[in-house]
Amino acid sequence: MKEIEVKKIQKISTPDGNMVPIFRDWDFDTNLGHKPKMVYATSLDPGIEKDIILHERRTAYITCIQSAARVDALLTGKIHEIELDFENSNDQINLLLIPSNVPIKIYNVSKNTSILINCPNPSWHPDDPDTIKFKDWSEYKKWQSED
């Protein structure tokens, strides 16, 4: 059975700001069993929500490094809401595992622009984006029933 995994990663305060070790090859190999093939940042302006997306082969680790976001993931017929809040975290933030074939919707829940880091495997490629988009959950459920 597929699961959403939330791992706590340490937010380290420095005199110049914060450092968040999102990817360390030894950490992913020994603890998580998934090694990212790409790392990219995406931003969401206040009030923005992305359409529902599904990756049939891609697994991803997502975290928020500025402001706050929420990820809704549909598993076993239930929507799970996971907060990715950098603004109000002290020394740890959530790193969220999204397995392949799990549809998600991402929301900015902050008054500021949110910046998210995604660490997928396999990496995104323009010739094979492995991305199916849906306008809402009913459109996804209709697509799913057609399979």
N, C-alpha and C positions, 0 to 999 in steps of 0.2 A: 504494500500500500504506500502511496506517495504521502509524504509529510512536508509541512513547512517547518523549517528549522530556523530558530533564532539563536544566534551566537552573540554573546557580549564581547565587544572589543574595547580595548582601553583607549580612552581619550587622554592624552598626555599634555598637560599645560606646560608651556615654556614661557620664558620672558617675552618672547616675540609673538605668542599666539598659542595655537594648539597643533599637535601632531596626532594623527590617527593612523596606525599601521593597518591598512585594509588588506593588503596582500603580503604575506611572507611565505615563500615557497615551503619552508619546513613546517609551518603551521597548517597549511592546507593539506599537505601530504599526510601528516600524522593524525590530525584531529578531524578533518572534514571530508577527506577522500575525494576532493574535487579540486582540480588545479585550473584556475582561469587561463584562458587563451587570449584575452583582450581585457583592457581596462579603459572605461570611458566615463565621462561626466555628462550629465544632462541637467537642464534647468527647467523649473516650472515657476511661472509668475504667480503672484497671489491669486487665489480663487480658481486656478486652472486645474482641470482633471483630464488625464489622458484617456483616450478610448481604451476599451478592454483589448488586451493583446494575449496571444497564445503562441508559444514556441513549441513546435512538435519535437524538436531534438535538443534544443538549447536549455541548459541549466544556468542559473544566474545567482550571484550574490549581490545584494543591493544594500546600500547604506546611504544615509543622508549626512552631508558634511556642512550644510548651512541651512538654517531655519528648521522647518519640520514638514514631514509628509506622512501620508497614510497609504498603505498598500492593502487593497482588498483582494483576497485570493479565494477562488472557488474550489473547494475540496469536498468530495463525497456529498455533493448537493448543498453544502453550507458555505456561506461567505465568512471568511476569517479576516478580521481587521487587525492589522499590525502597524503600530506607530513607529515611525523613524524620526526621532526628535533630537536634533543636535542642540537646539536652543536651550532646552531645560535639562540637559543631561549634565551630570557632574563629571564622573571619571569613566563612564562606560556608555557606549551607544550600541544599538542593535545592528547586527549584520544579518540580513535575512536571506535564507536559501529558498529560491523558487525552483522546484523541480520542472523538468520538461513536461509538457502537456497539462500544465496548471494555468488557467487563465487568470490574469491579474488586471487590476485597475489602480492607477496611482493618482493621488490627490495632493495638492499643496494645501496644507492646513494651517499655514502661517500668513501673517500680514506682509511678509517679505518674500523675495525670490528664494526658492528652495533649490539646492544643488544636491543631486544624487550621484553616487558612483555605482556603476554596474560592472561586475567582473564575470562575464559569461564564458561558457565552454559548450560547444565550439564558438569561435568568434563570429561576429556578424560579417557578412560579405555581400557586396551589392549584387553578385550573380546568384546568390542563394540566401536571401534574407531570413528565411524560416520565421516569418512573422505574419500571423493572421490577425486582422483587426476586426472588432465588433463595436457597434455604436452603443449597445446596452446588453444587459444580461439576457433579455428575452431573445435577442438576435443570436447570441452565443448558444442558448439552449435549443433554438430551432436548428442551427447548423449542426449541433451535436446529435440531434435526433435523426438527421439525414444520413449520418454515417452508417 
